[in-house]
Amino acid sequence: MFALPALGLGLWFPGRVARAVLGLIAAAVAVLVAAGPALFDRSYPTGLEDHAIYQVGCASLTLGAGALVLAVCALSGAFAQRRRSAGALWLAAAIALIGIDTTTWHCVITGLDHTLPSHLGAGVLMLLAAGLVGAALHRRQRQTD
């Protein structure tokens, strides 16, 4: 998780192949974090996953945690650190992973029918939102320079 912000902020400059591998690993980690508890928990089902309020709650936690980190990145100027806008996408990926991790650590429901849409699905939404916000902030900052 520390590699993504390091790439986004320009603190680490791996080659093209290493970046591609890191992107694939980050995607695999997101899926494993969201689905992992359900794959290894033999006590499932908890009975809570049938209630839509838990889906909304976990999705809100994922988006809220990501939004806080996105705000820190936006206010600190982290998205404008690099010349190329690709740095914003690495930061967006880190923000989405933080949201997924936060939710997974706090949620007691481990079923895939709960974690995939409300944890991973909200993480994908956060990735898209953070990517769009980051690219817009990067572009705006670069136009004023």
URJO-V145390 format. One line per field, one symbol per residue. ss: DSSP state (H for helix, E for strand, L for the rest). psi: psi as a letter, one per 20 degrees, with the letter a starting at -180 (. if undefined). A space follows every 50 residues. Layout:
ss=???
psi=???
This chain:
ss=LHHHHHHHHLLLLLLHHHHHHHHHHHHHHHHHHHHHHHHHLLLLLLLLLL LHHHHHHHHHHHHHHHHHHHHHHHHHLHHHLLLLLHHHHHHHHHHHHHHH HHHHHHLLLLLHHHHHHHHHHHHHHHHHHHHHHHHHHHHHHHHHL
psi=hhhghgghikipmrrgghhgghggggggggghghighhhioiiqqiihii phhhggghhhgghgghhghggggghijhijhqhqihhhhhhhgggghggg ggghhipipjqhighgghfgghhgghggghgggghgggggghhi.
